[in-house]
Amino acid sequence: LDEGYTLNASIEKAEERRQQLLVLRRFGVEIIKDVEVTDKDKHYGKIDLGKVCNDENKHAYGIVIEDGCSIEIEKEGEE
């Protein structure tokens, strides 16, 4: 409310956010194959996102490190 939202607008924003999180959860459940924790203290890791749709010889990974998050594409067998 401090940011100029009315109660109704705040409720709408909360519902929009809830819907976004449901989509994100579904995406995560369906696409994430495995998570390798590389640093427990800093919560870093490598997320296996599976094969790249248009190239069965490539694999996608989500990377979480100190510099932030990124997606890397690797040829099969290069890990």
mmCIF file of the N, C-alpha and C atoms, coordinates in Angstrom:
data_MODEL
# 
_entry.id   MODEL 
# 
loop_
_atom_site.group_PDB 
_atom_site.id 
_atom_site.type_symbol 
_atom_site.label_atom_id 
_atom_site.label_alt_id 
_atom_site.label_comp_id 
_atom_site.label_asym_id 
_atom_site.label_entity_id 
_atom_site.label_seq_id 
_atom_site.pdbx_PDB_ins_code 
_atom_site.Cartn_x 
_atom_site.Cartn_y 
_atom_site.Cartn_z 
_atom_site.occupancy 
_atom_site.B_iso_or_equiv 
_atom_site.pdbx_formal_charge 
_atom_site.auth_seq_id 
_atom_site.auth_comp_id 
_atom_site.auth_asym_id 
_atom_site.auth_atom_id 
_atom_site.pdbx_PDB_model_num 
ATOM 1   N N  . LEU A 1 1  ? 0.812  -1.201  0.000   1.00 0.00 ? 1  LEU A N  1 
ATOM 2   C CA . LEU A 1 1  ? 0.000  0.000   0.000   1.00 0.00 ? 1  LEU A CA 1 
ATOM 3   C C  . LEU A 1 1  ? 0.851  1.258   0.000   1.00 0.00 ? 1  LEU A C  1 
ATOM 4   N N  . ASP A 1 2  ? 2.050  1.182   0.559   1.00 0.00 ? 2  ASP A N  1 
ATOM 5   C CA . ASP A 1 2  ? 2.929  2.345   0.598   1.00 0.00 ? 2  ASP A CA 1 
ATOM 6   C C  . ASP A 1 2  ? 3.383  2.769   -0.790  1.00 0.00 ? 2  ASP A C  1 
ATOM 7   N N  . GLU A 1 3  ? 3.331  1.866   -1.771  1.00 0.00 ? 3  GLU A N  1 
ATOM 8   C CA . GLU A 1 3  ? 3.792  2.179   -3.119  1.00 0.00 ? 3  GLU A CA 1 
ATOM 9   C C  . GLU A 1 3  ? 2.670  2.726   -3.996  1.00 0.00 ? 3  GLU A C  1 
ATOM 10  N N  . GLY A 1 4  ? 1.552  3.105   -3.399  1.00 0.00 ? 4  GLY A N  1 
ATOM 11  C CA . GLY A 1 4  ? 0.467  3.693   -4.158  1.00 0.00 ? 4  GLY A CA 1 
ATOM 12  C C  . GLY A 1 4  ? -0.565 2.700   -4.662  1.00 0.00 ? 4  GLY A C  1 
ATOM 13  N N  . TYR A 1 5  ? -0.461 1.435   -4.278  1.00 0.00 ? 5  TYR A N  1 
ATOM 14  C CA . TYR A 1 5  ? -1.445 0.443   -4.699  1.00 0.00 ? 5  TYR A CA 1 
ATOM 15  C C  . TYR A 1 5  ? -2.677 0.524   -3.808  1.00 0.00 ? 5  TYR A C  1 
ATOM 16  N N  . THR A 1 6  ? -3.834 0.342   -4.419  1.00 0.00 ? 6  THR A N  1 
ATOM 17  C CA . THR A 1 6  ? -5.045 0.179   -3.627  1.00 0.00 ? 6  THR A CA 1 
ATOM 18  C C  . THR A 1 6  ? -5.084 -1.260  -3.146  1.00 0.00 ? 6  THR A C  1 
ATOM 19  N N  . LEU A 1 7  ? -5.977 -1.554  -2.234  1.00 0.00 ? 7  LEU A N  1 
ATOM 20  C CA . LEU A 1 7  ? -6.105 -2.921  -1.739  1.00 0.00 ? 7  LEU A CA 1 
ATOM 21  C C  . LEU A 1 7  ? -6.467 -3.866  -2.884  1.00 0.00 ? 7  LEU A C  1 
ATOM 22  N N  . ASN A 1 8  ? -7.389 -3.458  -3.742  1.00 0.00 ? 8  ASN A N  1 
ATOM 23  C CA . ASN A 1 8  ? -7.776 -4.298  -4.881  1.00 0.00 ? 8  ASN A CA 1 
ATOM 24  C C  . ASN A 1 8  ? -6.603 -4.523  -5.832  1.00 0.00 ? 8  ASN A C  1 
ATOM 25  N N  . ALA A 1 9  ? -5.839 -3.481  -6.103  1.00 0.00 ? 9  ALA A N  1 
ATOM 26  C CA . ALA A 1 9  ? -4.678 -3.624  -6.987  1.00 0.00 ? 9  ALA A CA 1 
ATOM 27  C C  . ALA A 1 9  ? -3.642 -4.545  -6.351  1.00 0.00 ? 9  ALA A C  1 
ATOM 28  N N  . SER A 1 10 ? -3.472 -4.452  -5.045  1.00 0.00 ? 10 SER A N  1 
ATOM 29  C CA . SER A 1 10 ? -2.528 -5.324  -4.343  1.00 0.00 ? 10 SER A CA 1 
ATOM 30  C C  . SER A 1 10 ? -2.971 -6.778  -4.425  1.00 0.00 ? 10 SER A C  1 
ATOM 31  N N  . ILE A 1 11 ? -4.258 -7.014  -4.300  1.00 0.00 ? 11 ILE A N  1 
ATOM 32  C CA . ILE A 1 11 ? -4.796 -8.374  -4.414  1.00 0.00 ? 11 ILE A CA 1 
ATOM 33  C C  . ILE A 1 11 ? -4.576 -8.906  -5.822  1.00 0.00 ? 11 ILE A C  1 
ATOM 34  N N  . GLU A 1 12 ? -4.813 -8.079  -6.828  1.00 0.00 ? 12 GLU A N  1 
ATOM 35  C CA . GLU A 1 12 ? -4.594 -8.487  -8.221  1.00 0.00 ? 12 GLU A CA 1 
ATOM 36  C C  . GLU A 1 12 ? -3.122 -8.804  -8.474  1.00 0.00 ? 12 GLU A C  1 
ATOM 37  N N  . LYS A 1 13 ? -2.222 -7.973  -7.949  1.00 0.00 ? 13 LYS A N  1 
ATOM 38  C CA . LYS A 1 13 ? -0.782 -8.216  -8.117  1.00 0.00 ? 13 LYS A CA 1 
ATOM 39  C C  . LYS A 1 13 ? -0.378 -9.526  -7.437  1.00 0.00 ? 13 LYS A C  1 
ATOM 40  N N  . ALA A 1 14 ? -0.915 -9.774  -6.257  1.00 0.00 ? 14 ALA A N  1 
ATOM 41  C CA . ALA A 1 14 ? -0.598 -11.011 -5.537  1.00 0.00 ? 14 ALA A CA 1 
ATOM 42  C C  . ALA A 1 14 ? -1.089 -12.225 -6.321  1.00 0.00 ? 14 ALA A C  1 
ATOM 43  N N  . GLU A 1 15 ? -2.279 -12.143 -6.907  1.00 0.00 ? 15 GLU A N  1 
ATOM 44  C CA . GLU A 1 15 ? -2.808 -13.251 -7.706  1.00 0.00 ? 15 GLU A CA 1 
ATOM 45  C C  . GLU A 1 15 ? -1.974 -13.457 -8.966  1.00 0.00 ? 15 GLU A C  1 
ATOM 46  N N  . GLU A 1 16 ? -1.566 -12.372 -9.600  1.00 0.00 ? 16 GLU A N  1 
ATOM 47  C CA . GLU A 1 16 ? -0.706 -12.475 -10.785 1.00 0.00 ? 16 GLU A CA 1 
ATOM 48  C C  . GLU A 1 16 ? 0.610  -13.169 -10.420 1.00 0.00 ? 16 GLU A C  1 
ATOM 49  N N  . ARG A 1 17 ? 1.181  -12.791 -9.302  1.00 0.00 ? 17 ARG A N  1 
ATOM 50  C CA . ARG A 1 17 ? 2.436  -13.395 -8.842  1.00 0.00 ? 17 ARG A CA 1 
ATOM 51  C C  . ARG A 1 17 ? 2.241  -14.880 -8.532  1.00 0.00 ? 17 ARG A C  1 
ATOM 52  N N  . ARG A 1 18 ? 1.105  -15.215 -7.903  1.00 0.00 ? 18 ARG A N  1 
ATOM 53  C CA . ARG A 1 18 ? 0.806  -16.614 -7.588  1.00 0.00 ? 18 ARG A CA 1 
ATOM 54  C C  . ARG A 1 18 ? 0.715  -17.437 -8.867  1.00 0.00 ? 18 ARG A C  1 
ATOM 55  N N  . GLN A 1 19 ? 0.054  -16.891 -9.897  1.00 0.00 ? 19 GLN A N  1 
ATOM 56  C CA . GLN A 1 19 ? -0.068 -17.587 -11.177 1.00 0.00 ? 19 GLN A CA 1 
ATOM 57  C C  . GLN A 1 19 ? 1.303  -17.779 -11.827 1.00 0.00 ? 19 GLN A C  1 
ATOM 58  N N  . GLN A 1 20 ? 2.142  -16.761 -11.760 1.00 0.00 ? 20 GLN A N  1 
ATOM 59  C CA . GLN A 1 20 ? 3.492  -16.866 -12.318 1.00 0.00 ? 20 GLN A CA 1 
ATOM 60  C C  . GLN A 1 20 ? 4.288  -17.966 -11.613 1.00 0.00 ? 20 GLN A C  1 
ATOM 61  N N  . LEU A 1 21 ? 4.179  -18.040 -10.305 1.00 0.00 ? 21 LEU A N  1 
ATOM 62  C CA . LEU A 1 21 ? 4.905  -19.057 -9.545  1.00 0.00 ? 21 LEU A CA 1 
ATOM 63  C C  . LEU A 1 21 ? 4.399  -20.464 -9.856  1.00 0.00 ? 21 LEU A C  1 
ATOM 64  N N  . LEU A 1 22 ? 3.097  -20.610 -10.116 1.00 0.00 ? 22 LEU A N  1 
ATOM 65  C CA . LEU A 1 22 ? 2.560  -21.916 -10.509 1.00 0.00 ? 22 LEU A CA 1 
ATOM 66  C C  . LEU A 1 22 ? 3.134  -22.364 -11.850 1.00 0.00 ? 22 LEU A C  1 
ATOM 67  N N  . VAL A 1 23 ? 3.243  -21.424 -12.795 1.00 0.00 ? 23 VAL A N  1 
ATOM 68  C CA . VAL A 1 23 ? 3.838  -21.746 -14.097 1.00 0.00 ? 23 VAL A CA 1 
ATOM 69  C C  . VAL A 1 23 ? 5.306  -22.123 -13.915 1.00 0.00 ? 23 VAL A C  1 
ATOM 70  N N  . LEU A 1 24 ? 6.027  -21.349 -13.121 1.00 0.00 ? 24 LEU A N  1 
ATOM 71  C CA . LEU A 1 24 ? 7.440  -21.625 -12.862 1.00 0.00 ? 24 LEU A CA 1 
ATOM 72  C C  . LEU A 1 24 ? 7.621  -22.987 -12.189 1.00 0.00 ? 24 LEU A C  1 
ATOM 73  N N  . ARG A 1 25 ? 6.763  -23.306 -11.246 1.00 0.00 ? 25 ARG A N  1 
ATOM 74  C CA . ARG A 1 25 ? 6.837  -24.606 -10.564 1.00 0.00 ? 25 ARG A CA 1 
ATOM 75  C C  . ARG A 1 25 ? 6.613  -25.739 -11.557 1.00 0.00 ? 25 ARG A C  1 
ATOM 76  N N  . ARG A 1 26 ? 5.603  -25.598 -12.402 1.00 0.00 ? 26 ARG A N  1 
ATOM 77  C CA . ARG A 1 26 ? 5.329  -26.644 -13.393 1.00 0.00 ? 26 ARG A CA 1 
ATOM 78  C C  . ARG A 1 26 ? 6.522  -26.825 -14.325 1.00 0.00 ? 26 ARG A C  1 
ATOM 79  N N  . PHE A 1 27 ? 7.090  -25.713 -14.787 1.00 0.00 ? 27 PHE A N  1 
ATOM 80  C CA . PHE A 1 27 ? 8.265  -25.765 -15.648 1.00 0.00 ? 27 PHE A CA 1 
ATOM 81  C C  . PHE A 1 27 ? 9.386  -26.533 -14.953 1.00 0.00 ? 27 PHE A C  1 
ATOM 82  N N  . GLY A 1 28 ? 9.654  -26.181 -13.703 1.00 0.00 ? 28 GLY A N  1 
ATOM 83  C CA . GLY A 1 28 ? 10.728 -26.827 -12.958 1.00 0.00 ? 28 GLY A CA 1 
ATOM 84  C C  . GLY A 1 28 ? 10.506 -28.315 -12.782 1.00 0.00 ? 28 GLY A C  1 
ATOM 85  N N  . VAL A 1 29 ? 9.300  -28.690 -12.430 1.00 0.00 ? 29 VAL A N  1 
ATOM 86  C CA . VAL A 1 29 ? 8.985  -30.104 -12.220 1.00 0.00 ? 29 VAL A CA 1 
ATOM 87  C C  . VAL A 1 29 ? 9.143  -30.893 -13.511 1.00 0.00 ? 29 VAL A C  1 
ATOM 88  N N  . GLU A 1 30 ? 8.724  -30.317 -14.633 1.00 0.00 ? 30 GLU A N  1 
ATOM 89  C CA . GLU A 1 30 ? 8.745  -31.041 -15.901 1.00 0.00 ? 30 GLU A CA 1 
ATOM 90  C C  . GLU A 1 30 ? 10.107 -31.046 -16.585 1.00 0.00 ? 30 GLU A C  1 
ATOM 91  N N  . ILE A 1 31 ? 10.903 -29.998 -16.421 1.00 0.00 ? 31 ILE A N  1 
ATOM 92  C CA . ILE A 1 31 ? 12.135 -29.902 -17.218 1.00 0.00 ? 31 ILE A CA 1 
ATOM 93  C C  . ILE A 1 31 ? 13.403 -30.254 -16.442 1.00 0.00 ? 31 ILE A C  1 
ATOM 94  N N  . ILE A 1 32 ? 13.430 -29.999 -15.147 1.00 0.00 ? 32 ILE A N  1 
ATOM 95  C CA . ILE A 1 32 ? 14.654 -30.254 -14.381 1.00 0.00 ? 32 ILE A CA 1 
ATOM 96  C C  . ILE A 1 32 ? 14.835 -31.756 -14.181 1.00 0.00 ? 32 ILE A C  1 
ATOM 97  N N  . LYS A 1 33 ? 15.974 -32.249 -14.645 1.00 0.00 ? 33 LYS A N  1 
ATOM 98  C CA . LYS A 1 33 ? 16.288 -33.673 -14.553 1.00 0.00 ? 33 LYS A CA 1 
ATOM 99  C C  . LYS A 1 33 ? 17.072 -34.006 -13.285 1.00 0.00 ? 33 LYS A C  1 
ATOM 100 N N  . ASP A 1 34 ? 17.974 -33.105 -12.880 1.00 0.00 ? 34 ASP A N  1 
ATOM 101 C CA . ASP A 1 34 ? 18.823 -33.353 -11.720 1.00 0.00 ? 34 ASP A CA 1 
ATOM 102 C C  . ASP A 1 34 ? 19.436 -32.033 -11.269 1.00 0.00 ? 34 ASP A C  1 
ATOM 103 N N  . VAL A 1 35 ? 19.814 -31.970 -10.007 1.00 0.00 ? 35 VAL A N  1 
ATOM 104 C CA . VAL A 1 35 ? 20.516 -30.801 -9.469  1.00 0.00 ? 35 VAL A CA 1 
ATOM 105 C C  . VAL A 1 35 ? 21.754 -31.296 -8.735  1.00 0.00 ? 35 VAL A C  1 
ATOM 106 N N  . GLU A 1 36 ? 22.909 -30.811 -9.171  1.00 0.00 ? 36 GLU A N  1 
ATOM 107 C CA . GLU A 1 36 ? 24.176 -31.129 -8.516  1.00 0.00 ? 36 GLU A CA 1 
ATOM 108 C C  . GLU A 1 36 ? 24.583 -29.917 -7.686  1.00 0.00 ? 36 GLU A C  1 
ATOM 109 N N  . VAL A 1 37 ? 24.635 -30.076 -6.376  1.00 0.00 ? 37 VAL A N  1 
ATOM 110 C CA . VAL A 1 37 ? 25.061 -28.988 -5.497  1.00 0.00 ? 37 VAL A CA 1 
ATOM 111 C C  . VAL A 1 37 ? 26.583 -28.972 -5.501  1.00 0.00 ? 37 VAL A C  1 
ATOM 112 N N  . THR A 1 38 ? 27.159 -27.850 -5.930  1.00 0.00 ? 38 THR A N  1 
ATOM 113 C CA . THR A 1 38 ? 28.617 -27.752 -6.015  1.00 0.00 ? 38 THR A CA 1 
ATOM 114 C C  . THR A 1 38 ? 29.226 -27.034 -4.811  1.00 0.00 ? 38 THR A C  1 
ATOM 115 N N  . ASP A 1 39 ? 28.417 -26.267 -4.068  1.00 0.00 ? 39 ASP A N  1 
ATOM 116 C CA . ASP A 1 39 ? 28.880 -25.599 -2.852  1.00 0.00 ? 39 ASP A CA 1 
ATOM 117 C C  . ASP A 1 39 ? 27.681 -25.430 -1.924  1.00 0.00 ? 39 ASP A C  1 
ATOM 118 N N  . LYS A 1 40 ? 27.629 -26.245 -0.870  1.00 0.00 ? 40 LYS A N  1 
ATOM 119 C CA . LYS A 1 40 ? 26.488 -26.226 0.052   1.00 0.00 ? 40 LYS A CA 1 
ATOM 120 C C  . LYS A 1 40 ? 26.378 -24.913 0.814   1.00 0.00 ? 40 LYS A C  1 
ATOM 121 N N  . ASP A 1 41 ? 27.501 -24.328 1.185   1.00 0.00 ? 41 ASP A N  1 
ATOM 122 C CA . ASP A 1 41 ? 27.482 -23.101 1.973   1.00 0.00 ? 41 ASP A CA 1 
ATOM 123 C C  . ASP A 1 41 ? 27.003 -21.896 1.173   1.00 0.00 ? 41 ASP A C  1 
ATOM 124 N N  . LYS A 1 42 ? 27.378 -21.842 -0.095  1.00 0.00 ? 42 LYS A N  1 
ATOM 125 C CA . LYS A 1 42 ? 27.024 -20.689 -0.928  1.00 0.00 ? 42 LYS A CA 1 
ATOM 126 C C  . LYS A 1 42 ? 25.814 -20.952 -1.822  1.00 0.00 ? 42 LYS A C  1 
ATOM 127 N N  . HIS A 1 43 ? 25.279 -22.174 -1.760  1.00 0.00 ? 43 HIS A N  1 
ATOM 128 C CA . HIS A 1 43 ? 24.107 -22.565 -2.558  1.00 0.00 ? 43 HIS A CA 1 
ATOM 129 C C  . HIS A 1 43 ? 24.372 -22.450 -4.053  1.00 0.00 ? 43 HIS A C  1 
ATOM 130 N N  . TYR A 1 44 ? 25.514 -22.942 -4.480  1.00 0.00 ? 44 TYR A N  1 
ATOM 131 C CA . TYR A 1 44 ? 25.871 -22.978 -5.896  1.00 0.00 ? 44 TYR A CA 1 
ATOM 132 C C  . TYR A 1 44 ? 25.566 -24.366 -6.437  1.00 0.00 ? 44 TYR A C  1 
ATOM 133 N N  . GLY A 1 45 ? 25.334 -24.440 -7.738  1.00 0.00 ? 45 GLY A N  1 
ATOM 134 C CA . GLY A 1 45 ? 25.084 -25.746 -8.306  1.00 0.00 ? 45 GLY A CA 1 
ATOM 135 C C  . GLY A 1 45 ? 24.931 -25.736 -9.811  1.00 0.00 ? 45 GLY A C  1 
ATOM 136 N N  . LYS A 1 46 ? 24.683 -26.941 -10.327 1.00 0.00 ? 46 LYS A N  1 
ATOM 137 C CA . LYS A 1 46 ? 24.502 -27.165 -11.759 1.00 0.00 ? 46 LYS A CA 1 
ATOM 138 C C  . LYS A 1 46 ? 23.182 -27.918 -11.931 1.00 0.00 ? 46 LYS A C  1 
ATOM 139 N N  . ILE A 1 47 ? 22.274 -27.346 -12.700 1.00 0.00 ? 47 ILE A N  1 
ATOM 140 C CA . ILE A 1 47 ? 20.939 -27.895 -12.883 1.00 0.00 ? 47 ILE A CA 1 
ATOM 141 C C  . ILE A 1 47 ? 20.844 -28.514 -14.271 1.00 0.00 ? 47 ILE A C  1 
ATOM 142 N N  . ASP A 1 48 ? 20.547 -29.794 -14.317 1.00 0.00 ? 48 ASP A N  1 
ATOM 143 C CA . ASP A 1 48 ? 20.415 -30.509 -15.589 1.00 0.00 ? 48 ASP A CA 1 
ATOM 144 C C  . ASP A 1 48 ? 19.037 -30.215 -16.174 1.00 0.00 ? 48 ASP A C  1 
ATOM 145 N N  . LEU A 1 49 ? 19.022 -29.506 -17.300 1.00 0.00 ? 49 LEU A N  1 
ATOM 146 C CA . LEU A 1 49 ? 17.773 -29.140 -17.966 1.00 0.00 ? 49 LEU A CA 1 
ATOM 147 C C  . LEU A 1 49 ? 17.432 -30.065 -19.125 1.00 0.00 ? 49 LEU A C  1 
ATOM 148 N N  . GLY A 1 50 ? 18.250 -31.072 -19.350 1.00 0.00 ? 50 GLY A N  1 
ATOM 149 C CA . GLY A 1 50 ? 17.965 -32.052 -20.392 1.00 0.00 ? 50 GLY A CA 1 
ATOM 150 C C  . GLY A 1 50 ? 18.539 -31.681 -21.746 1.00 0.00 ? 50 GLY A C  1 
ATOM 151 N N  . LYS A 1 51 ? 18.162 -32.472 -22.711 1.00 0.00 ? 51 LYS A N  1 
ATOM 152 C CA . LYS A 1 51 ? 18.647 -32.271 -24.081 1.00 0.00 ? 51 LYS A CA 1 
ATOM 153 C C  . LYS A 1 51 ? 18.013 -31.034 -24.705 1.00 0.00 ? 51 LYS A C  1 
ATOM 154 N N  . VAL A 1 52 ? 18.762 -30.394 -25.593 1.00 0.00 ? 52 VAL A N  1 
ATOM 155 C CA . VAL A 1 52 ? 18.255 -29.243 -26.337 1.00 0.00 ? 52 VAL A CA 1 
ATOM 156 C C  . VAL A 1 52 ? 17.280 -29.773 -27.391 1.00 0.00 ? 52 VAL A C  1 
ATOM 157 N N  . CYS A 1 53 ? 16.099 -29.186 -27.462 1.00 0.00 ? 53 CYS A N  1 
ATOM 158 C CA . CYS A 1 53 ? 15.018 -29.692 -28.329 1.00 0.00 ? 53 CYS A CA 1 
ATOM 159 C C  . CYS A 1 53 ? 15.422 -29.896 -29.782 1.00 0.00 ? 53 CYS A C  1 
ATOM 160 N N  . ASN A 1 54 ? 16.097 -28.939 -30.356 1.00 0.00 ? 54 ASN A N  1 
ATOM 161 C CA . ASN A 1 54 ? 16.396 -29.021 -31.790 1.00 0.00 ? 54 ASN A CA 1 
ATOM 162 C C  . ASN A 1 54 ? 17.752 -29.656 -32.090 1.00 0.00 ? 54 ASN A C  1 
ATOM 163 N N  . ASP A 1 55 ? 18.435 -30.177 -31.057 1.00 0.00 ? 55 ASP A N  1 
ATOM 164 C CA . ASP A 1 55 ? 19.736 -30.812 -31.277 1.00 0.00 ? 55 ASP A CA 1 
ATOM 165 C C  . ASP A 1 55 ? 19.970 -31.863 -30.197 1.00 0.00 ? 55 ASP A C  1 
ATOM 166 N N  . GLU A 1 56 ? 19.689 -33.098 -30.521 1.00 0.00 ? 56 GLU A N  1 
ATOM 167 C CA . GLU A 1 56 ? 19.810 -34.195 -29.560 1.00 0.00 ? 56 GLU A CA 1 
ATOM 168 C C  . GLU A 1 56 ? 21.241 -34.421 -29.077 1.00 0.00 ? 56 GLU A C  1 
ATOM 169 N N  . ASN A 1 57 ? 22.230 -33.817 -29.741 1.00 0.00 ? 57 ASN A N  1 
ATOM 170 C CA . ASN A 1 57 ? 23.627 -33.979 -29.342 1.00 0.00 ? 57 ASN A CA 1 
ATOM 171 C C  . ASN A 1 57 ? 24.072 -32.932 -28.326 1.00 0.00 ? 57 ASN A C  1 
ATOM 172 N N  . LYS A 1 58 ? 23.159 -32.052 -27.917 1.00 0.00 ? 58 LYS A N  1 
ATOM 173 C CA . LYS A 1 58 ? 23.506 -30.994 -26.967 1.00 0.00 ? 58 LYS A CA 1 
ATOM 174 C C  . LYS A 1 58 ? 22.631 -31.093 -25.729 1.00 0.00 ? 58 LYS A C  1 
ATOM 175 N N  . HIS A 1 59 ? 23.198 -30.653 -24.621 1.00 0.00 ? 59 HIS A N  1 
ATOM 176 C CA . HIS A 1 59 ? 22.551 -30.731 -23.321 1.00 0.00 ? 59 HIS A CA 1 
ATOM 177 C C  . HIS A 1 59 ? 22.580 -29.340 -22.687 1.00 0.00 ? 59 HIS A C  1 
ATOM 178 N N  . ALA A 1 60 ? 21.513 -28.952 -22.012 1.00 0.00 ? 60 ALA A N  1 
ATOM 179 C CA . ALA A 1 60 ? 21.431 -27.639 -21.374 1.00 0.00 ? 60 ALA A CA 1 
ATOM 180 C C  . ALA A 1 60 ? 21.567 -27.775 -19.859 1.00 0.00 ? 60 ALA A C  1 
ATOM 181 N N  . TYR A 1 61 ? 22.307 -26.834 -19.268 1.00 0.00 ? 61 TYR A N  1 
ATOM 182 C CA . TYR A 1 61 ? 22.495 -26.797 -17.822 1.00 0.00 ? 61 TYR A CA 1 
ATOM 183 C C  . TYR A 1 61 ? 22.266 -25.378 -17.316 1.00 0.00 ? 61 TYR A C  1 
ATOM 184 N N  . GLY A 1 62 ? 21.597 -25.256 -16.191 1.00 0.00 ? 62 GLY A N  1 
ATOM 185 C CA . GLY A 1 62 ? 21.507 -23.990 -15.485 1.00 0.00 ? 62 GLY A CA 1 
ATOM 186 C C  . GLY A 1 62 ? 22.644 -23.954 -14.477 1.00 0.00 ? 62 GLY A C  1 
ATOM 187 N N  . ILE A 1 63 ? 23.378 -22.862 -14.449 1.00 0.00 ? 63 ILE A N  1 
ATOM 188 C CA . ILE A 1 63 ? 24.540 -22.733 -13.570 1.00 0.00 ? 63 ILE A CA 1 
ATOM 189 C C  . ILE A 1 63 ? 24.273 -21.622 -12.553 1.00 0.00 ? 63 ILE A C  1 
ATOM 190 N N  . VAL A 1 64 ? 24.492 -21.921 -11.274 1.00 0.00 ? 64 VAL A N  1 
ATOM 191 C CA . VAL A 1 64 ? 24.344 -20.928 -10.212 1.00 0.00 ? 64 VAL A CA 1 
ATOM 192 C C  . VAL A 1 64 ? 25.695 -20.812 -9.517  1.00 0.00 ? 64 VAL A C  1 
ATOM 193 N N  . ILE A 1 65 ? 26.344 -19.646 -9.677  1.00 0.00 ? 65 ILE A N  1 
ATOM 194 C CA . ILE A 1 65 ? 27.656 -19.390 -9.078  1.00 0.00 ? 65 ILE A CA 1 
ATOM 195 C C  . ILE A 1 65 ? 27.679 -17.976 -8.509  1.00 0.00 ? 65 ILE A C  1 
ATOM 196 N N  . GLU A 1 66 ? 28.827 -17.587 -7.972  1.00 0.00 ? 66 GLU A N  1 
ATOM 197 C CA . GLU A 1 66 ? 28.964 -16.266 -7.350  1.00 0.00 ? 66 GLU A CA 1 
ATOM 198 C C  . GLU A 1 66 ? 28.600 -15.132 -8.305  1.00 0.00 ? 66 GLU A C  1 
ATOM 199 N N  . ASP A 1 67 ? 28.959 -15.274 -9.581  1.00 0.00 ? 67 ASP A N  1 
ATOM 200 C CA . ASP A 1 67 ? 28.695 -14.219 -10.562 1.00 0.00 ? 67 ASP A CA 1 
ATOM 201 C C  . ASP A 1 67 ? 27.232 -14.128 -10.969 1.00 0.00 ? 67 ASP A C  1 
ATOM 202 N N  . GLY A 1 68 ? 26.409 -15.089 -10.560 1.00 0.00 ? 68 GLY A N  1 
ATOM 203 C CA . GLY A 1 68 ? 24.994 -15.077 -10.906 1.00 0.00 ? 68 GLY A CA 1 
ATOM 204 C C  . GLY A 1 68 ? 24.565 -16.394 -11.523 1.00 0.00 ? 68 GLY A C  1 
ATOM 205 N N  . CYS A 1 69 ? 23.531 -16.326 -12.312 1.00 0.00 ? 69 CYS A N  1 
ATOM 206 C CA . CYS A 1 69 ? 22.956 -17.518 -12.936 1.00 0.00 ? 69 CYS A CA 1 
ATOM 207 C C  . CYS A 1 69 ? 23.089 -17.424 -14.449 1.00 0.00 ? 69 CYS A C  1 
ATOM 208 N N  . SER A 1 70 ? 23.287 -18.585 -15.081 1.00 0.00 ? 70 SER A N  1 
ATOM 209 C CA . SER A 1 70 ? 23.395 -18.615 -16.539 1.00 0.00 ? 70 SER A CA 1 
ATOM 210 C C  . SER A 1 70 ? 22.959 -19.982 -17.043 1.00 0.00 ? 70 SER A C  1 
ATOM 211 N N  . ILE A 1 71 ? 22.816 -20.077 -18.346 1.00 0.00 ? 71 ILE A N  1 
ATOM 212 C CA . ILE A 1 71 ? 22.519 -21.351 -18.991 1.00 0.00 ? 71 ILE A CA 1 
ATOM 213 C C  . ILE A 1 71 ? 23.682 -21.680 -19.901 1.00 0.00 ? 71 ILE A C  1 
ATOM 214 N N  . GLU A 1 72 ? 24.160 -22.919 -19.803 1.00 0.00 ? 72 GLU A N  1 
ATOM 215 C CA . GLU A 1 72 ? 25.255 -23.378 -20.660 1.00 0.00 ? 72 GLU A CA 1 
ATOM 216 C C  . GLU A 1 72 ? 24.758 -24.536 -21.512 1.00 0.00 ? 72 GLU A C  1 
ATOM 217 N N  . ILE A 1 73 ? 25.197 -24.562 -22.755 1.00 0.00 ? 73 ILE A N  1 
ATOM 218 C CA . ILE A 1 73 ? 24.885 -25.657 -23.668 1.00 0.00 ? 73 ILE A CA 1 
ATOM 219 C C  . ILE A 1 73 ? 26.183 -26.416 -23.920 1.00 0.00 ? 73 ILE A C  1 
ATOM 220 N N  . GLU A 1 74 ? 26.166 -27.722 -23.689 1.00 0.00 ? 74 GLU A N  1 
ATOM 221 C CA . GLU A 1 74 ? 27.359 -28.548 -23.898 1.00 0.00 ? 74 GLU A CA 1 
ATOM 222 C C  . GLU A 1 74 ? 27.040 -29.656 -24.883 1.00 0.00 ? 74 GLU A C  1 
ATOM 223 N N  . LYS A 1 75 ? 28.029 -30.014 -25.691 1.00 0.00 ? 75 LYS A N  1 
ATOM 224 C CA . LYS A 1 75 ? 27.882 -31.188 -26.545 1.00 0.00 ? 75 LYS A CA 1 
ATOM 225 C C  . LYS A 1 75 ? 27.892 -32.409 -25.647 1.00 0.00 ? 75 LYS A C  1 
ATOM 226 N N  . GLU A 1 76 ? 27.129 -33.427 -26.009 1.00 0.00 ? 76 GLU A N  1 
ATOM 227 C CA . GLU A 1 76 ? 27.093 -34.662 -25.225 1.00 0.00 ? 76 GLU A CA 1 
ATOM 228 C C  . GLU A 1 76 ? 28.504 -35.211 -25.058 1.00 0.00 ? 76 GLU A C  1 
ATOM 229 N N  . GLY A 1 77 ? 28.848 -35.614 -23.846 1.00 0.00 ? 77 GLY A N  1 
ATOM 230 C CA . GLY A 1 77 ? 30.151 -36.195 -23.578 1.00 0.00 ? 77 GLY A CA 1 
ATOM 231 C C  . GLY A 1 77 ? 31.230 -35.196 -23.220 1.00 0.00 ? 77 GLY A C  1 
ATOM 232 N N  . GLU A 1 78 ? 30.937 -33.886 -23.202 1.00 0.00 ? 78 GLU A N  1 
ATOM 233 C CA . GLU A 1 78 ? 31.948 -32.859 -22.878 1.00 0.00 ? 78 GLU A CA 1 
ATOM 234 C C  . GLU A 1 78 ? 31.986 -32.496 -21.406 1.00 0.00 ? 78 GLU A C  1 
ATOM 235 N N  . GLU A 1 79 ? 31.079 -32.994 -20.607 1.00 0.00 ? 79 GLU A N  1 
ATOM 236 C CA . GLU A 1 79 ? 30.958 -32.579 -19.206 1.00 0.00 ? 79 GLU A CA 1 
ATOM 237 C C  . GLU A 1 79 ? 32.251 -32.612 -18.462 1.00 0.00 ? 79 GLU A C  1 
# 
